Amino acid sequence: ASIYLLDRYEKLFGRYFEMKCYIASAGNSATTKLVRSSLRDAQGQLLRLRRRMETDLPPATRKNFERQDLLNRTGRYEAQNYLNKY
């Protein structure tokens, strides 16, 4: 998952948690009813975002960067990996 998705999830979960706390402490039932409908919407958004984070592939540039970082840490180079395949 990209950092953008994680940041978005964190902010949305923060709002969701605030609504849950409000419902738990609110005394006004009319206001609580409105917040509950917003809570269901936020819960749906969290679910969709979580599914997206689980299924989206990382950007290709990041994958290449991670591979290059791994190769640098091991002291190997692409040519060595190519030659070792055969």
C-alpha positions as CSV (number, residue, x, y, z in Angstrom):
1,A,0.0,0.0,0.0
2,S,1.2,3.4,-0.7
3,I,1.9,6.0,2.0
4,Y,-1.0,8.0,0.6
5,L,-3.5,5.2,1.4
6,L,-2.1,4.7,4.8
7,D,-2.3,8.4,5.6
8,R,-5.9,8.5,4.3
9,Y,-6.8,5.5,6.4
10,E,-5.3,7.0,9.5
11,K,-7.2,10.2,9.1
12,L,-10.5,8.4,8.4
13,F,-10.0,6.1,11.3
14,G,-9.4,9.1,13.6
15,R,-12.7,10.6,12.5
16,Y,-14.5,7.3,12.9
17,F,-13.1,6.9,16.5
18,E,-14.2,10.5,17.4
19,M,-17.7,9.7,16.3
20,K,-17.7,6.4,18.3
21,C,-16.6,8.4,21.4
22,Y,-19.2,11.0,20.8
23,I,-22.0,8.4,20.6
24,A,-20.8,6.8,23.7
25,S,-20.8,10.1,25.7
26,A,-23.7,11.9,24.1
27,G,-27.0,12.5,25.9
28,N,-29.0,13.9,23.0
29,S,-30.6,11.1,21.0
30,A,-31.4,13.2,17.9
31,T,-27.8,14.2,17.5
32,T,-26.6,10.7,18.2
33,K,-28.9,9.4,15.4
34,L,-27.3,11.8,12.9
35,V,-23.8,10.8,14.0
36,R,-24.7,7.1,13.7
37,S,-25.5,7.5,10.0
38,S,-22.2,9.3,9.5
39,L,-20.5,6.5,11.4
40,R,-21.9,3.8,9.1
41,D,-20.7,5.8,6.1
42,A,-17.2,6.2,7.6
43,Q,-17.2,2.5,8.5
44,G,-18.0,1.6,4.8
45,Q,-15.2,4.0,3.6
46,L,-12.7,2.3,6.0
47,L,-13.7,-1.1,4.7
48,R,-13.3,-0.1,1.1
49,L,-10.0,1.6,1.8
50,R,-8.7,-1.4,3.7
51,R,-9.6,-3.7,0.8
52,R,-7.8,-1.4,-1.6
53,M,-4.7,-1.4,0.6
54,E,-4.7,-5.2,0.6
55,T,-5.1,-5.5,-3.2
56,D,-3.3,-2.6,-4.8
57,L,0.2,-3.4,-6.0
58,P,3.0,-1.0,-5.0
59,P,4.2,1.4,-7.8
60,A,6.8,-0.2,-10.1
61,T,9.4,2.4,-9.2
62,R,9.2,1.5,-5.5
63,K,9.6,-2.2,-6.3
64,N,12.7,-1.4,-8.4
65,F,14.1,0.8,-5.6
66,E,13.6,-2.0,-3.0
67,R,15.2,-4.5,-5.3
68,Q,18.2,-2.2,-5.8
69,D,18.5,-1.5,-2.1
70,L,18.5,-5.3,-1.4
71,L,21.2,-5.9,-4.0
72,N,23.3,-3.0,-2.6
73,R,23.1,-4.5,0.9
74,T,24.1,-7.9,-0.2
75,G,26.9,-6.6,-2.4
76,R,25.5,-8.2,-5.5
77,Y,24.7,-6.6,-8.8
78,E,22.2,-7.4,-11.5
79,A,24.8,-9.0,-13.8
80,Q,25.7,-11.5,-11.0
81,N,22.1,-12.4,-10.6
82,Y,21.7,-12.8,-14.4
83,L,24.8,-15.1,-14.6
84,N,23.7,-17.2,-11.6
85,K,20.4,-18.1,-13.3
86,Y,22.1,-20.3,-15.8
